[in-house]
């Protein structure tokens, strides 16, 4: 064993490969390679109580990516204390990051000044990038909650956790009134998606929604209220209320989280909806609280497709189902179909490229095992011989792909394989 592989993880890989059997041999081979890869190559010890998580071929730790990278390990961690220790140390590092700067999305392993230090924002030596993304606050909080539910542990609900959560909630509330926000961001690059207009983004109307500077793709939002992230925040705030009520015995904070969740949920219903071409009510992707809305979906999670996966809506919810039908169709400008598959792409990557992450989410958010198998076969057949998932691949030529090593995508494939065999995270 090397890196952070444990006997429990090794046993789990063998278990899943056996379930794949000869019928799905390629699934099993890719699962074994990718499930081991994150533990062996993406994790770096950070003192005795923390672990730093590389996103892959970029030497930084994203709050979002690192959560998704750890999530499939929650299943064997239910019976493997050594693997549970690994996840807890990752959570400790996430909370250190969030408490340090809740506006940052990606962090350095040490205070080494790497990354985008020339950006016009409040950078620091620990920060790789400071693009504010609401989901970067939500993901670590969700991992902390799921870790408790799957292992029964509460030791990670410590002083650092409470400090981080206080910073998180302060920012979510602050960004309900973005006109008075202290946050600004400007990057002097040619790519307009990498900066905010006038450093603060387009104006938004105060609605109760919480503003978001950048999408999970790290591209700038067109309109500042990203609806999938707001719905994700509602779910995570309710999780935090349960933690503070049940474990930390702090009912005042729990009440605050519920009240904030209710405000955002009400605002989504009032301002976060649009209609598709058939006249059905669906979730908008982004809105400004006024007359502007985007009917689209982006491959990066949280997106509209992923809402049931994140626990934010029920998979059979009529509004979600109407939204799903719309975004998995040409009505979504970032839905691409070709000789090697169809699915969600992103303005972050070239046209006609679809994302394995989104294909995995497409499988995880519906119950038809035949469809799950079809998507797993599609993913296995489009690795360009690498047996690894990539950021995106061209629907006419999978050998044209972006990002050779993208651990988040690898782990989403693993989670869909697990889901196919009913091996799921307790939520």
For each residue, the residues with C-beta under 8 A, 3 or more apart:
1: 5 6 7 10
2: 5 40
3: 39 40 41 43
4: 39 40 43 51 86
5: 1 2 9 10 36 39 40
6: 1 9 10 39 80 82 83 86
7: 1 10 11 80 82
8: 11 12 76 77 79 80 82 83
9: 5 6 12 13 35 36 39 73 76 80 83
10: 1 5 6 7 13 14
11: 7 8 14 15 76
12: 8 9 15 16 35 75 76 80
13: 9 10 16 17 31 32 35 36
14: 10 11 17 18
15: 11 12 18 19
16: 12 13 19 20 28 31 32 35 417 418 421 423
17: 13 14 20 28 29 31 32
18: 14 15 21
19: 15 16 28 421
20: 16 17 23 24 25 27 28 31 417
21: 18 24 25 28
22: 25
23: 20
24: 20 21 27 28 373 376
25: 20 21 22 28 29
26: 29 30 380
27: 20 24 30 31 376 380 417
28: 16 17 19 20 21 24 25 31 32
29: 17 25 26 32 33 387
30: 26 27 33 34 379 380 383 387 388 413
31: 13 16 17 20 27 28 34 35 413 414 417
32: 13 16 17 28 29 35 36
33: 29 30 36 37 387 388
34: 30 31 37 38 387 388 389 410 411 413 414
35: 9 12 13 16 31 32 38 39 72 410 411 414
36: 5 9 13 32 33 39 40
37: 33 34 40 41 42 388 407 410
38: 34 35 41 42 43 69 407 410 411
39: 3 4 5 6 9 35 36 42 43 73 86
40: 2 3 4 5 36 37
41: 3 37 38 54
42: 37 38 39 53 54 55 56 69 407
43: 3 4 38 39 51 52 53 54 86 90
44: 51 52 53 54 109
45: 50 51 52
46: 50 51 52 89 93 109
47: 50
48:
49: 89 92
50: 45 46 47 89 90 92 93 96
51: 4 43 44 45 46 86 89 90 92 93
52: 43 44 45 46 61 93 109
53: 42 43 44 61 65 66 69 70 90 93 407
54: 41 42 43 44 58 59 60 61 407
55: 42 58 60 61 62 65 66 69 106 406 407 408
56: 42 403 405 406 407 408
57: 403 404 405 406
58: 54 55
59: 54 108 109 114
60: 54 55 106 107 108 114 115 128 129
61: 52 53 54 55 65 66 93 97 106 107 108 109 128
62: 55 65 66 105 106 136 408
63: 66 67 94 97 98 105 106 107 136 137 139 140
64: 67 68 105 133 135 136 139 216 301 408
65: 53 55 61 62 68 69 407 408
66: 53 55 61 62 63 69 70 90 93 94 139 140
67: 63 64 70 71 94 139 140 142 143
68: 64 65 71 139 301 408 411 412
69: 38 42 53 55 65 66 407 408 411
70: 53 66 67 73 74 87 90 143
71: 67 68 74 143 146 411 415 425
72: 35 75 411 414 415 418 425
73: 9 39 70 76 77 83 86 87
74: 70 71 77 78 87 146 147 150 151 425 426
75: 12 72 78 150 418 423 424 425
76: 8 9 11 12 73 79 80 83
77: 8 73 74 80 83 84 87 147 150 151
78: 74 75 150 151 426
79: 8 76
80: 6 7 8 9 12 76 77 83 84
81: 84 85
82: 6 7 8 85 86
83: 6 8 9 73 76 77 80 86 87
84: 77 80 81 87 88 147 151 153
85: 81 82 88 89
86: 4 6 39 43 51 73 82 83 89 90
87: 70 73 74 77 83 84 90 91 143 147 151
88: 84 85 91 92 147 153 155 156
89: 46 49 50 51 85 86 92 93
90: 43 50 51 53 66 70 86 87 93 94 143
91: 87 88 94 95 140 143 144 147 156 161
92: 49 50 51 88 89 95 96 156 160
93: 46 50 51 52 53 61 66 89 90 96 97
94: 63 66 67 90 91 97 98 140 143 144 164
95: 91 92 98 99 140 144 156 160 161 163 164
96: 50 92 93 99 100 160 164
97: 61 63 93 94 100 101 104 107 126 140
98: 63 94 95 101 102 137 140 164 167 168
99: 95 96 102 160 163 164 167
100: 96 97 104 107 124 126 127
101: 97 98 104 122 124 126 127 130
102: 98 99 137 164 167 168 170 171
103: 121 122 130 132 171 183
104: 97 100 101 107 127 128 129 130 132 136
105: 62 63 64 129 130 131 132 133 136 214 218
106: 55 60 61 62 63 115 127 128 129 131
107: 60 61 63 97 100 104 126 127 128
108: 59 60 61 111 112 113 114 115 125 126 127 128
109: 44 46 52 59 61 112
110: 126
111: 108 124 125 126
112: 108 109 125
113: 108 117 125
114: 59 60 108 117 128
115: 60 106 108 123 127 128 129
116: 119 123 128 129 130 187
117: 113 114 123
118: 188
119: 116 123 129 130 185 186 187
120: 184 185 186 187 188 199
121: 103 130 183 184 185 186
122: 101 103 130
123: 115 116 117 119 127 130
124: 100 101 111 127
125: 108 111 112 113
126: 97 100 101 107 108 110 111
127: 100 101 104 106 107 108 115 123 124 130
128: 60 61 104 106 107 108 114 115 116
129: 60 104 105 106 115 116 119 218
130: 101 103 104 105 116 119 121 122 123 127 185
131: 105 106 185 213 214 218
132: 103 104 105 136 171 175 183 185 212 213 214
133: 64 105 136 212 213 214 215 216 218 229
134: 137 138 172 175 210 211 212 226 229 230 232 233
135: 64 138 139 216 229 232 301 302
136: 62 63 64 104 105 132 133 139 140
137: 63 98 102 134 140 141 168 171 172 233
138: 134 135 141 142 229 232 233 235 236 302
139: 63 64 66 67 68 135 136 142 143
140: 63 66 67 91 94 95 97 98 136 137 143 144 164
141: 137 138 144 145 165 168 236 239 240
142: 67 138 139 145 146 232 235 236 239 310 311
143: 67 70 71 87 90 91 94 139 140 146 147
144: 91 94 95 140 141 147 148 156 157 161 243
145: 141 142 148 149 236 239 240 242 243
146: 71 74 142 143 149 150 425 426 427
147: 74 77 84 87 88 91 143 144 150 151 153 156
148: 144 145 151 152 153 154 156 157 243 247
149: 145 146 426 427
150: 74 75 77 78 146 147 425 426
151: 74 77 78 84 87 147 148
152: 148
153: 84 88 147 148 156
154: 148 157 247
155: 88 158
156: 88 91 92 95 144 147 148 153 161
157: 144 148 154 161 162 243 247 248
158: 155 161 162
159: 162 163
160: 92 95 96 99 163 164
161: 91 95 144 156 157 158 164 165
162: 157 158 159 165 166 248
163: 95 99 159 160 166 167
164: 94 95 96 98 99 102 140 160 161 167 168
165: 141 161 162 168 169 240
166: 162 163 169 170
167: 98 99 102 163 164 170 171
168: 98 102 137 141 164 165 171 172
169: 165 166 172 173 237 240 256 257 260
170: 102 166 167 173 174
171: 102 103 132 137 167 168 174 175
172: 134 137 168 169 175 176 210 233 237 260
173: 169 170 176 210 260
174: 170 171 177 180 181 182
175: 132 134 171 172 178 181 183 210 211 212
176: 172 173 206 208 209 210 211 263
177: 174 180 181 206
178: 175 181 200 201 204 206 211 224
179: 203 206
180: 174 177
181: 174 175 177 178 200 211
182: 174
183: 103 121 132 175 200 213
184: 120 121 196 199 200
185: 119 120 121 130 131 132 195 196 199 213
186: 119 120 121 195 196 199
187: 116 119 120 194 195
188: 118 120 195
189: 194 195
190:
191: 194 195
192: 195 220
193: 219 220 347 348
194: 187 189 191 218 219 220
195: 185 186 187 188 189 191 192 199 220
196: 184 185 186 199 200 201 213 220
197: 200 201 202 220
198: 201
199: 120 184 185 186 195 196
200: 178 181 183 184 196 197
201: 178 196 197 198 204 211 213 220 221 224
202: 197 222 223 224 288
203: 179 288
204: 178 201 207 209 211 223 224 225 288 289 290
205: 288 289 290
206: 176 177 178 179 289
207: 204 225 267 270 271 289
208: 176 263 264 266 267 270 271
209: 176 204 225 230 264 267 268 271 272 287 289
210: 134 172 173 175 176 225 229 230 233 264
211: 134 175 176 178 181 201 204 224 225
212: 132 133 134 175 215 221 224 225 226 229 230
213: 131 132 133 183 185 196 201 220 221 224
214: 105 131 132 133 217 218 219 220 221
215: 133 212 218 219 220 221 226 298 300 348
216: 64 133 135 229 298 300 301 302 303
217: 214 298 299 300 346 347 348
218: 105 129 131 133 194 214 215 348
219: 193 194 214 215 298 346 347 348
220: 192 193 194 195 196 197 201 213 214 215
221: 201 212 213 214 215 224 226 286
222: 202 286 294
223: 202 204 286 287 288 292 293 294
224: 178 201 202 204 211 212 213 221 286 288
225: 204 207 209 210 211 212 230 271 272 286 287 288 289
226: 134 212 215 221 229 230 285 286
227: 230 231 268 272 283 284 285 286 287 304
228: 231 232 283 285 302 303 304 306 307 312
229: 133 134 135 138 210 212 216 226 232 233 302
230: 134 209 210 212 225 226 227 233 234 264 267 268 272
231: 227 228 234 235 265 268 272 283 302 307 310 312 313
232: 134 135 138 142 228 229 235 236 302 307 310 312
233: 134 137 138 172 210 229 230 236 237 261 264
234: 230 231 237 238 261 264 265 268 312
235: 138 142 231 232 238 239 261 310 311 312
236: 138 141 142 145 232 233 239 240
237: 169 172 233 234 240 241 257 258 260 261 264
238: 234 235 241 242 257 258 261
239: 141 142 145 235 236 242 243
240: 141 145 165 169 236 237 243 244 254 257
241: 237 238 244 245 254 255 257 258 261
242: 145 238 239 245 246 254
243: 144 145 148 157 239 240 246 247 248
244: 240 241 247 248 249 250 251 253 254 257
245: 241 242 248 249 250 251 254
246: 242 243 249
247: 148 154 157 243 244
248: 157 162 243 244 245 253
249: 244 245 246
250: 244 245 253 254
251: 244 245 254 255
252: 255 256
253: 244 248 250 256 257
254: 240 241 242 244 245 250 251 257 258
255: 241 251 252 258 259
256: 169 252 253 259 260
257: 169 237 238 240 241 244 253 254 260 261
258: 237 238 241 254 255 261 262
259: 255 256 262 263
260: 169 172 173 237 256 257 263 264
261: 233 234 235 237 238 241 257 258 264 265
262: 258 259 265 266
263: 176 208 259 260 266 267
264: 208 209 210 230 233 234 237 260 261 267 268
265: 231 234 261 262 268 269
266: 208 262 263 269 270
267: 207 208 209 230 263 264 270 271 272
268: 209 227 230 231 234 264 265 271 272 273 283
269: 265 266 272 273
270: 207 208 266 267
271: 207 208 209 225 267 268 287 289
272: 209 225 227 230 231 267 268 269 283 284 287
273: 268 269 281 282 283 284 319
274: 281 282 283 284 287 293 295
275: 279 280 281 282
276: 279 280 282 295 322 325 326 331
277: 326 331
278:
279: 275 276
280: 275 276 322 326
281: 273 274 275 319 322
282: 273 274 275 276 295 319 322 323 326
283: 227 228 231 268 272 273 274 304 307 319 320 323
284: 227 272 273 274 287 293 294 295
285: 226 227 228 294 295 296 297 298 303 304
286: 221 222 223 224 225 226 227 293 294
287: 209 223 225 227 271 272 274 284 292 293 294
288: 202 203 204 205 223 224 225 291 292 293
289: 204 205 206 207 209 225 271
290: 204 205
291: 288
292: 223 287 288
293: 223 274 284 286 287 288
294: 222 223 284 285 286 287
295: 274 276 282 284 285 326 331 332
296: 285 327 332 333 334
297: 285 303 304 305 327 332 334 335 344
298: 215 216 217 219 285 303 334 344 346 347 348
299: 217 303 334 343 344 345 346 349 354 355 357 358 392
300: 215 216 217 303 346 348 355 357 358
301: 64 68 135 216 306 309 310 357 358 361
302: 135 138 216 228 229 231 232 306 307 310 312
303: 216 228 285 297 298 299 300 306 344 358 361
304: 227 228 283 285 297 307 323 324 327
305: 297 324 327 328 344 358 361 362 365
306: 228 301 302 303 309 310 361 365
307: 228 231 232 283 302 304 310 312 313 320 365
308: 311 312 313 314 315 317 320 365
309: 301 306 361 364 365
310: 142 231 232 235 301 302 306 307
311: 142 235 308 427
312: 228 231 232 234 235 302 307 308
313: 231 307 308 317 319 320
314: 308 317 320
315: 308 320 365 366 367
316: 320 321
317: 308 313 314 320 321
318: 321 322
319: 273 281 282 283 313 322 323
320: 283 307 308 313 314 315 316 317 323 324
321: 316 317 318 324 325
322: 276 280 281 282 318 319 325 326
323: 282 283 304 319 320 326 327
324: 304 305 320 321 327 328 365
325: 276 321 322 328 329
326: 276 277 280 282 295 322 323 329 331 332
327: 296 297 304 305 323 324 331 332 335 344
328: 305 324 325 332 335 343 344 362
329: 325 326 332 335
330: 335 337
331: 276 277 295 326 327 335
332: 295 296 297 326 327 328 329 335 344
333: 296
334: 296 297 298 299 344 345 346 347
335: 297 327 328 329 330 331 332 342 343 344 345
336: 342 343 344 345 351 352 353 354 395
337: 330 341 342 395
338: 341 342 352 394 395 396
339: 395 396
340: 378 381 382 393 394 395 396 397 398
341: 337 338 354 359 378 382 395
342: 335 336 337 338 354 395
343: 299 328 335 336 354 355 358 359 362
344: 297 298 299 303 305 327 328 332 334 335 336 354 355 358 359 362
345: 299 334 335 336 349 351 352 353 354 355 358 392
346: 217 219 298 299 300 334 349 353 355 392
347: 193 217 219 298 334
348: 193 215 217 218 219 298 300
349: 299 345 346 353 355 391 392 402
350: 353 392 394 402
351: 336 345
352: 336 338 345 394 395 396
353: 336 345 346 349 350 392 393 394 395 400 401 402
354: 299 336 341 342 343 344 345 358 359 392 393 395
355: 299 300 343 344 345 346 349 358 359 391 392 409
356: 359 360 379 382 389 390 391 392 393 409 412 413
357: 299 300 301 360 361 389 408 409 412
358: 299 300 301 303 305 343 344 345 354 355 361 362
359: 341 343 344 354 355 356 362 363 375 378 379
360: 356 357 363 364 375 379 409 412 413 415 416
361: 301 303 305 306 309 357 358 364 365 412
362: 305 328 343 344 358 359 365 366 375
363: 359 360 366 371 372 375 376 416 419 420
364: 309 360 361 415 416 419
365: 305 306 307 308 309 315 324 361 362
366: 315 362 363 371 372
367: 315
368: 371 372
369: 372 373 420
370: 373 374
371: 363 366 368 374 375
372: 363 366 368 369 375 376 416 419 420
373: 24 369 370 376 377 420
374: 370 371 377 378
375: 359 360 362 363 371 372 378 379 416
376: 24 27 363 372 373 379 380 413 416 417 420
377: 373 374 380 381
378: 340 341 359 374 375 381 382
379: 30 356 359 360 375 376 382 383 389 413 416
380: 26 27 30 376 377 383
381: 340 377 378 398
382: 340 341 356 378 379 393 398
383: 30 379 380 386 387 388 389 390 398
384: 390 393 398 399 401
385:
386: 383 390 404
387: 29 30 33 34 383
388: 30 33 34 37 383 404 405 406 410
389: 34 356 357 379 383 406 409 410 412 413
390: 356 383 384 386 393 401 402 403 404 406 409
391: 349 355 356 401 402 403 406 409
392: 299 345 346 349 350 353 354 355 356 401 402 403
393: 340 353 354 356 382 384 390 397 398 400 401 402
394: 338 340 350 352 353 397 398 400 401
395: 336 337 338 339 340 341 342 352 353 354
396: 338 339 340 352
397: 340 393 394 400
398: 340 381 382 383 384 393 394 401
399: 384
400: 353 393 394 397
401: 353 384 390 391 392 393 394 398 404
402: 349 350 353 390 391 392 393
403: 56 57 390 391 392 406 409
404: 57 386 388 390 401
405: 56 57 388
406: 55 56 57 388 389 390 391 403 409 410
407: 37 38 42 53 54 55 56 65 69 410 411
408: 55 56 62 64 65 68 69 357 411 412
409: 355 356 357 360 389 390 391 403 406 412 413
410: 34 35 37 38 388 389 406 407 413 414
411: 34 35 38 68 69 71 72 407 408 414 415
412: 68 356 357 360 361 389 408 409 415 416
413: 30 31 34 356 360 376 379 389 409 410 416 417
414: 31 34 35 72 410 411 417 418
415: 71 72 360 364 411 412 418 419
416: 360 363 364 372 375 376 379 412 413 419 420
417: 16 20 27 31 376 413 414 420 421
418: 16 72 75 414 415 421 423 424
419: 363 364 372 415 416 422 423 424
420: 363 369 372 373 376 416 417
421: 16 19 417 418
422: 419
423: 16 75 418 419
424: 75 418 419
425: 71 72 74 75 146 150
426: 74 78 146 149 150
427: 146 149 311
